Amino acid sequence: MCLKLCIPSNSLIITCIYISPTGNFNFLLNQLESILNKIYNVSTDVILCGDFNINHLNDTPRKHLLESLLASFNLFSMIKFPTRISNNSCTLIDNIYINTNGCTFSVCPLVNGLSDHDAQIITLTHDLNTTPKRFFYLSRRFDRDTISKFLNLLSYENWEDVFVDKNVTILFNNFLNTYLKNFYACFPIRKKIHHKISKPWLTTGIRISCLNKRKMYRTYRINNNPTFKAYYKIYCKILSSVIITAKRM
């Protein structure tokens, strides 16, 4: 069993949990309660998510124990649809628990084809009183004018301090101080806003192909037609090749 805790600088706490199907369930509940006691606060938003390995579609003692514990911290299950579907079974073993004070939300499944577990997407609309982050980068301006100014300033230096001592370390430091004084004067550091283009390789065609791949995967999981399965694998292979080429370009 594994617990991972992430505490941002604002009032939102996200806790990811994995419960091993063969682990000590009572021990995990005690550890989980201990953690929730430390992080829980009336003014704090908590999201608890992960693979619980407890089928929430069935009423079992483990389910009741877990939900009773989380309800005491005002945490309630948001996922109501199966998250692991196979040819022989349909279970809800992945879940998201949140305290719903002052927020609206929506949840939906995402079949990404990476695992036999479907992903879950939760969208929260909540005022956390956070300031939007602005990303900056630092740079120096090097062009013909600034370089010419730099060379001109160096030419006016008499460099006497570089030759007045026999100690090589002192001579080098004197030289470096003079050099950097002019360098920083000609090429100051400037702060600029970083306008990042997210995934420029992700074209409209690739988006549509990925959407078609996800649709076919839903059919692939329940379809035993070998011709369709072979077609799906070829489609995935071609799409992967296209994405790799787009990233390189």
C-alpha positions as CSV (number, residue, x, y, z in Angstrom):
1,M,0.0,0.0,0.0
2,C,1.2,3.5,-0.8
3,L,0.3,7.0,0.2
4,K,1.5,10.2,-1.6
5,L,0.7,13.6,-0.2
6,C,0.9,16.9,-2.2
7,I,0.4,20.2,-0.3
8,P,0.4,23.3,-2.6
9,S,0.9,26.8,-1.3
10,N,-2.8,27.6,-1.4
11,S,-5.7,25.9,0.4
12,L,-6.1,22.9,-1.9
13,I,-4.6,19.6,-0.8
14,I,-4.5,16.6,-3.2
15,T,-3.9,13.2,-1.7
16,C,-3.2,10.2,-4.0
17,I,-3.7,6.7,-2.6
18,Y,-3.2,3.1,-3.7
19,I,-4.6,0.2,-1.7
20,S,-3.0,-3.1,-2.4
21,P,-5.6,-5.9,-2.7
22,T,-3.4,-8.1,-0.5
23,G,-2.3,-5.4,2.0
24,N,-3.4,-4.9,5.6
25,F,-6.6,-2.9,5.1
26,N,-7.0,-1.9,8.8
27,F,-3.5,-0.6,8.9
28,L,-4.1,1.6,5.9
29,L,-7.3,3.0,7.3
30,N,-5.4,4.0,10.5
31,Q,-2.6,5.6,8.5
32,L,-5.2,7.4,6.3
33,E,-7.1,8.7,9.3
34,S,-3.8,10.0,10.8
35,I,-3.0,11.9,7.7
36,L,-6.5,13.4,7.3
37,N,-6.3,14.5,10.9
38,K,-3.2,16.5,10.1
39,I,-4.3,18.1,6.9
40,Y,-8.1,18.6,7.5
41,N,-9.4,22.0,8.1
42,V,-12.8,23.6,7.6
43,S,-11.3,26.2,5.2
44,T,-9.2,23.7,3.2
45,D,-10.3,21.9,0.1
46,V,-9.3,18.3,0.0
47,I,-9.2,15.9,-3.0
48,L,-8.5,12.2,-2.3
49,C,-8.1,10.1,-5.4
50,G,-6.5,6.9,-6.6
51,D,-6.9,3.1,-7.0
52,F,-8.7,1.8,-3.9
53,N,-9.2,-1.8,-5.1
54,I,-12.6,-1.8,-3.6
55,N,-15.5,-2.3,-5.9
56,H,-17.9,0.6,-5.1
57,L,-20.6,-1.0,-7.2
58,N,-21.1,-3.6,-4.5
59,D,-21.9,-3.2,-0.8
60,T,-19.0,-4.8,1.1
61,P,-17.6,-4.3,4.6
62,R,-14.4,-2.6,3.2
63,K,-16.5,-0.1,1.3
64,H,-18.6,0.8,4.3
65,L,-15.5,1.2,6.5
66,L,-13.7,3.4,4.0
67,E,-16.8,5.6,3.3
68,S,-17.6,6.0,7.0
69,L,-14.1,7.2,7.7
70,L,-14.0,9.6,4.8
71,A,-17.5,10.9,5.6
72,S,-16.3,12.0,9.0
73,F,-13.9,14.4,7.1
74,N,-16.7,15.5,4.8
75,L,-15.2,13.6,1.9
76,F,-17.7,11.9,-0.5
77,S,-17.4,9.7,-3.6
78,M,-17.8,11.5,-6.9
79,I,-17.4,8.6,-9.4
80,K,-20.6,6.6,-10.1
81,F,-19.5,4.8,-13.3
82,P,-17.3,1.7,-13.9
83,T,-13.6,2.4,-14.1
84,R,-12.3,-1.1,-15.1
85,I,-14.2,-2.9,-17.8
86,S,-13.2,-6.3,-19.2
87,N,-14.9,-9.1,-21.1
88,N,-15.9,-10.8,-17.9
89,S,-16.3,-8.0,-15.3
90,C,-17.2,-4.4,-14.7
91,T,-16.0,-2.8,-11.5
92,L,-15.6,0.7,-9.9
93,I,-12.3,0.4,-8.0
94,D,-10.9,3.9,-8.9
95,N,-12.5,6.9,-7.2
96,I,-12.3,10.5,-6.3
97,Y,-13.4,11.9,-3.0
98,I,-13.8,15.6,-2.4
99,N,-15.4,17.9,0.2
100,T,-17.9,19.8,-1.8
101,N,-18.2,23.0,0.2
102,G,-18.5,26.0,-2.0
103,C,-17.6,24.3,-5.3
104,T,-19.3,22.8,-8.4
105,F,-17.9,19.9,-10.2
106,S,-18.4,17.5,-13.1
107,V,-16.8,14.1,-13.7
108,C,-16.4,12.0,-16.8
109,P,-14.4,8.9,-17.8
110,L,-11.4,8.9,-20.2
111,V,-10.4,5.8,-22.1
112,N,-6.8,6.4,-23.0
113,G,-5.8,2.9,-24.0
114,L,-2.7,2.9,-21.7
115,S,-4.2,0.6,-19.0
116,D,-7.1,-1.7,-18.3
117,H,-8.3,1.1,-15.9
118,D,-10.1,4.0,-17.4
119,A,-9.0,7.5,-16.2
120,Q,-11.3,9.8,-14.5
121,I,-11.5,13.6,-15.1
122,I,-13.0,15.9,-12.5
123,T,-13.5,19.6,-13.3
124,L,-13.9,21.8,-10.3
125,T,-15.2,25.4,-10.3
126,H,-14.1,27.0,-7.1
127,D,-12.6,30.3,-6.0
128,L,-9.4,29.4,-4.2
129,N,-8.2,33.0,-4.0
130,T,-5.1,32.2,-6.0
131,T,-3.2,34.6,-8.2
132,P,-2.6,33.4,-11.7
133,K,1.0,32.5,-12.3
134,R,3.0,34.5,-14.7
135,F,6.1,32.9,-16.1
136,F,9.2,35.0,-16.9
137,Y,12.6,34.3,-18.4
138,L,15.8,36.3,-18.1
139,S,17.9,37.2,-21.1
140,R,20.6,39.5,-22.4
141,R,20.4,41.5,-25.6
142,F,23.3,40.8,-28.0
143,D,23.3,42.7,-31.3
144,R,25.6,44.8,-33.4
145,D,25.0,48.0,-31.4
146,T,25.5,46.5,-27.9
147,I,28.6,44.6,-29.0
148,S,30.0,47.7,-30.6
149,K,29.4,49.6,-27.4
150,F,31.1,46.9,-25.3
151,L,34.2,46.8,-27.5
152,N,34.4,50.6,-27.4
153,L,34.3,50.7,-23.6
154,L,37.0,48.0,-23.4
155,S,39.2,50.1,-25.6
156,Y,39.0,53.0,-23.2
157,E,40.2,50.9,-20.2
158,N,43.9,51.4,-19.3
159,W,44.1,48.0,-17.7
160,E,46.7,49.2,-15.2
161,D,45.4,47.0,-12.4
162,V,46.1,43.9,-14.5
163,F,49.9,44.5,-14.4
164,V,50.5,46.0,-11.0
165,D,50.9,42.7,-9.1
166,K,52.9,39.5,-9.5
167,N,50.2,37.3,-8.1
168,V,48.4,35.6,-11.0
169,T,45.2,35.2,-9.0
170,I,45.0,38.9,-8.2
171,L,45.9,39.9,-11.8
172,F,43.1,37.7,-13.1
173,N,40.5,39.0,-10.6
174,N,41.4,42.6,-11.6
175,F,41.0,41.7,-15.2
176,L,37.7,39.9,-14.6
177,N,36.3,42.8,-12.5
178,T,37.0,45.3,-15.3
179,Y,35.7,43.0,-18.0
180,L,32.5,42.2,-16.1
181,K,31.9,45.9,-15.2
182,N,31.6,46.8,-18.9
183,F,29.9,43.5,-19.8
184,Y,27.0,44.1,-17.4
185,A,26.7,47.7,-18.4
186,C,26.3,46.8,-22.1
187,F,24.3,43.6,-21.7
188,P,22.0,44.0,-18.7
189,I,19.6,41.2,-17.7
190,R,16.1,41.8,-18.9
191,K,13.0,40.1,-17.5
192,K,10.4,39.0,-20.2
193,I,7.1,37.3,-20.0
194,H,7.3,33.7,-21.3
195,H,4.6,33.0,-23.9
196,K,4.7,29.3,-24.1
197,I,2.9,27.4,-26.9
198,S,1.7,24.2,-25.5
199,K,2.4,21.2,-27.7
200,P,2.7,23.0,-31.1
201,W,3.0,19.6,-32.8
202,L,-0.5,18.6,-31.8
203,T,-2.3,19.5,-35.0
204,T,-6.0,19.3,-35.7
205,G,-5.5,16.1,-37.7
206,I,-3.6,14.4,-34.9
207,R,-6.4,15.4,-32.4
208,I,-9.0,13.9,-34.6
209,S,-7.0,10.7,-35.1
210,C,-6.5,10.4,-31.3
211,L,-10.2,10.8,-30.8
212,N,-10.9,8.1,-33.4
213,K,-8.4,5.9,-31.6
214,R,-10.2,6.3,-28.3
215,K,-13.5,5.5,-29.9
216,M,-12.1,2.3,-31.6
217,Y,-10.5,1.3,-28.3
218,R,-13.9,1.1,-26.6
219,T,-15.0,-1.3,-29.3
220,Y,-11.7,-3.2,-29.3
221,R,-12.2,-4.1,-25.6
222,I,-15.4,-5.9,-26.2
223,N,-15.0,-7.0,-29.8
224,N,-13.5,-10.5,-30.5
225,N,-13.3,-10.0,-34.3
226,P,-9.6,-10.7,-35.2
227,T,-9.8,-8.5,-38.3
228,F,-10.9,-5.5,-36.3
229,K,-8.3,-6.1,-33.6
230,A,-5.6,-6.3,-36.3
231,Y,-6.9,-3.1,-37.9
232,Y,-6.9,-1.3,-34.6
233,K,-3.2,-2.3,-33.9
234,I,-2.1,-1.1,-37.3
235,Y,-4.0,2.2,-36.8
236,C,-2.3,2.8,-33.4
237,K,1.1,2.0,-34.9
238,I,0.6,4.5,-37.8
239,L,-0.7,7.2,-35.4
240,S,2.3,6.7,-33.1
241,S,4.7,7.1,-36.0
242,V,2.9,10.3,-37.1
243,I,3.1,11.8,-33.6
244,I,6.8,11.0,-33.3
245,T,7.5,12.6,-36.7
246,A,5.4,15.7,-35.8
247,K,7.4,16.2,-32.6
248,R,10.7,16.0,-34.4
249,M,9.6,18.6,-37.0
